[in-house]
Amino acid sequence: MSTKAQDRQRLRDEILLAVLPHVAFDGWTRRTLRAGAADAGHGRDMVSRTFPGGVFDLVEHYSDYADRRMLESLQAIDLAGMRVRDRVAAGVRARIDAVAVHPEALRRCLSLLAMPQNAPLAARCAWRTVDAIWYAAGDRAADFNHYTKRGLLAPVYGATVFYWLGDGSAGKADTWRFLDRRLD
């Protein structure tokens, strides 16, 4: 990645992190985006340059940010010594852990993505996440299996996220058992 692209990504991350606390109260809106940018010390002109697609660019960046955090945490795990099923489970857990600090932001993001007009964005974000999980798990398939594996993981990942949002068990233990049952 070029230095300019890294700087842009760093700026987008900075604004995103400042936006997340606002999302719990105001949702994923232009107002929230402007408030977060102001908290990060940036004006409206920076918002329009950094997120030209507005809130939808911000939501897509949120998904990308969580995917990057997931991959960073997976690098600290010896995935090679695990069964493939356990690698995939570790990926799902790491992805959920990446957004766990702001569960209401995730809940509101899912509400936004559930709207029919946002289906393409939702599909794009989900596909990138399950693709990243499979790739981290060591999958290098280039045939029909590539699509089958991701197509099978997408509903497992989605159902697990929704279960996690409602899980009140200690350490989200019920969620991880739910995930294990889905993968089995």
C-alpha positions as CSV (number, residue, x, y, z in Angstrom):
1,M,0.0,0.0,0.0
2,S,1.4,3.4,-0.9
3,T,2.1,6.0,1.7
4,K,-0.7,8.2,0.4
5,A,-3.1,5.2,0.7
6,Q,-1.9,4.5,4.2
7,D,-2.3,8.1,5.2
8,R,-5.9,8.1,3.9
9,Q,-6.7,4.8,5.7
10,R,-5.2,6.2,8.9
11,L,-7.4,9.3,8.5
12,R,-10.5,7.3,7.8
13,D,-9.8,5.0,10.8
14,E,-9.3,8.1,13.0
15,I,-12.7,9.6,12.0
16,L,-14.4,6.2,12.3
17,L,-13.2,5.7,15.8
18,A,-14.4,9.1,16.7
19,V,-17.8,8.4,15.1
20,L,-18.5,5.1,16.9
21,P,-19.5,6.5,20.3
22,H,-22.0,8.8,18.5
23,V,-23.6,6.0,16.6
24,A,-25.3,4.5,19.7
25,F,-27.3,7.7,20.0
26,D,-27.8,9.0,16.5
27,G,-27.3,6.0,14.2
28,W,-25.2,5.9,11.1
29,T,-26.1,9.4,9.8
30,R,-24.4,12.4,8.2
31,R,-24.9,14.2,11.6
32,T,-23.0,11.4,13.3
33,L,-20.2,11.5,10.7
34,R,-19.8,15.2,11.1
35,A,-19.8,15.0,14.9
36,G,-17.2,12.3,14.9
37,A,-15.0,14.2,12.4
38,A,-15.3,17.3,14.6
39,D,-14.2,15.2,17.6
40,A,-11.2,14.0,15.6
41,G,-10.4,17.7,14.8
42,H,-11.6,17.7,11.2
43,G,-14.1,19.9,9.4
44,R,-16.9,19.2,6.9
45,D,-14.6,19.6,3.9
46,M,-12.4,16.8,5.2
47,V,-15.5,14.6,5.7
48,S,-16.6,15.0,2.1
49,R,-13.0,14.3,0.8
50,T,-12.4,11.3,3.1
51,F,-15.9,9.8,2.8
52,P,-17.2,11.1,-0.6
53,G,-20.1,8.5,-0.4
54,G,-21.1,9.8,3.0
55,V,-22.5,7.3,5.5
56,F,-22.3,4.4,3.2
57,D,-18.6,4.9,2.6
58,L,-18.3,5.1,6.4
59,V,-20.2,1.8,7.0
60,E,-18.1,0.1,4.3
61,H,-15.0,1.4,6.0
62,Y,-16.3,0.2,9.4
63,S,-16.5,-3.3,8.0
64,D,-13.1,-3.1,6.4
65,Y,-11.7,-1.8,9.7
66,A,-13.2,-4.7,11.6
67,D,-11.8,-7.1,9.1
68,R,-8.3,-5.7,9.4
69,R,-8.5,-5.9,13.3
70,M,-9.7,-9.5,12.9
71,L,-6.7,-10.4,10.7
72,E,-4.3,-8.7,13.1
73,S,-5.6,-10.7,16.0
74,L,-5.4,-13.9,14.0
75,Q,-1.7,-13.3,13.3
76,A,-1.1,-13.8,17.0
77,I,-2.7,-17.3,16.9
78,D,-1.0,-20.5,15.6
79,L,-3.6,-21.2,13.0
80,A,-1.4,-23.8,11.3
81,G,-1.6,-26.1,14.3
82,M,-5.4,-26.1,14.2
83,R,-8.0,-28.0,12.3
84,V,-9.7,-26.0,9.5
85,R,-13.0,-25.9,11.4
86,D,-11.2,-24.4,14.4
87,R,-9.4,-21.8,12.2
88,V,-12.7,-20.7,10.8
89,A,-14.2,-20.5,14.3
90,A,-11.2,-18.5,15.5
91,G,-11.8,-16.1,12.5
92,V,-15.5,-15.6,13.4
93,R,-14.7,-15.0,17.0
94,A,-11.9,-12.6,16.1
95,R,-14.2,-10.7,13.8
96,I,-16.9,-10.3,16.5
97,D,-14.2,-9.3,19.0
98,A,-13.1,-6.6,16.6
99,V,-16.5,-4.8,17.0
100,A,-17.3,-5.8,20.6
101,V,-16.3,-2.5,22.1
102,H,-19.3,-0.8,20.4
103,P,-22.1,-3.3,20.2
104,E,-24.8,-0.7,19.6
105,A,-22.8,0.6,16.6
106,L,-22.9,-2.9,15.2
107,R,-26.6,-3.3,15.9
108,R,-27.4,0.0,14.2
109,C,-25.1,-0.9,11.3
110,L,-27.0,-4.2,10.8
111,S,-30.3,-2.3,10.9
112,L,-29.1,0.0,8.2
113,L,-27.7,-2.9,6.0
114,A,-31.0,-4.8,6.4
115,M,-32.9,-2.2,4.4
116,P,-33.6,-3.5,0.9
117,Q,-31.9,-0.6,-0.9
118,N,-28.7,-1.4,1.0
119,A,-28.5,-5.1,0.1
120,P,-25.6,-4.6,-2.3
121,L,-23.5,-3.0,0.4
122,A,-24.5,-5.6,2.9
123,A,-23.6,-8.4,0.5
124,R,-20.2,-6.7,-0.3
125,C,-19.3,-6.3,3.4
126,A,-20.4,-9.9,4.3
127,W,-18.5,-11.4,1.3
128,R,-15.3,-9.6,2.2
129,T,-15.5,-10.7,5.8
130,V,-16.1,-14.4,5.1
131,D,-13.5,-14.3,2.3
132,A,-11.0,-12.9,4.8
133,I,-11.9,-15.5,7.3
134,W,-11.4,-18.4,4.8
135,Y,-8.2,-16.9,3.5
136,A,-6.8,-16.5,7.0
137,A,-7.9,-20.1,7.7
138,G,-5.6,-21.2,4.8
139,D,-8.1,-21.7,2.0
140,R,-6.6,-21.1,-1.4
141,A,-9.3,-22.8,-3.5
142,A,-9.7,-21.4,-7.0
143,D,-12.5,-23.6,-8.1
144,F,-16.2,-24.0,-7.2
145,N,-15.2,-24.8,-3.6
146,H,-14.0,-21.2,-3.2
147,Y,-17.6,-19.9,-3.5
148,T,-19.2,-22.8,-1.7
149,K,-17.2,-22.3,1.4
150,R,-17.9,-18.6,1.6
151,G,-21.5,-19.2,0.8
152,L,-21.8,-21.6,3.6
153,L,-20.0,-19.5,6.1
154,A,-21.9,-16.3,5.4
155,P,-25.2,-17.4,7.1
156,V,-23.2,-19.0,10.0
157,Y,-21.3,-15.8,10.6
158,G,-24.5,-13.7,10.3
159,A,-26.5,-15.8,12.7
160,T,-23.6,-15.9,15.2
161,V,-23.4,-12.1,15.1
162,F,-27.1,-11.8,15.8
163,Y,-26.9,-14.3,18.6
164,W,-23.9,-12.5,20.1
165,L,-25.9,-9.2,20.2
166,G,-28.5,-10.8,22.4
167,D,-26.2,-13.0,24.5
168,G,-26.1,-12.1,28.2
169,S,-24.0,-15.1,29.2
170,A,-20.7,-14.6,31.0
171,G,-18.0,-14.1,28.4
172,K,-20.5,-14.7,25.6
173,A,-20.1,-18.4,26.2
174,D,-23.5,-19.2,24.8
175,T,-22.5,-17.5,21.5
176,W,-19.4,-19.5,21.2
177,R,-21.3,-22.7,21.8
178,F,-23.9,-21.5,19.2
179,L,-21.0,-21.0,16.7
180,D,-19.6,-24.4,17.4
181,R,-23.0,-26.1,16.8
182,R,-23.4,-24.2,13.5
183,L,-19.9,-25.2,12.3
184,D,-20.4,-28.8,13.4
